[in-house]
């Protein structure tokens, strides 16, 4: 899974947003606001991590179960895939 070319995350005040740049901005005119958890997921995907690796990080960092972490991560990823921002 990877972030499609032309999409970047930016911090605006205390919020994180994903916007399209360059050629991607010609067809994708929306932006997506990310909460803190989604922002971490974005960064980990950008760094080439798998869902399993991100879930293991969440288990350590947020003290949640592996199943709960995996479910939450998959929900966020499914939104980003539906929006056409990341691909599998």
Long-range contacts (C-beta under 8 A, 24 or more apart in sequence): 1-45, 1-50, 1-51, 1-77, 1-86, 1-87, 1-88, 2-45, 2-48, 2-86, 2-87, 3-42, 3-45, 3-46, 3-85, 3-86, 4-84, 4-85, 4-86, 4-87, 7-85, 7-86, 9-34, 9-39, 9-42, 9-43, 16-42, 18-42, 18-80, 18-85, 28-83, 28-84, 28-85, 30-83, 32-79, 32-80, 32-83, 32-85, 37-72, 37-76, 38-76, 41-73, 41-76, 41-77, 42-80, 45-77, 45-86, 51-77
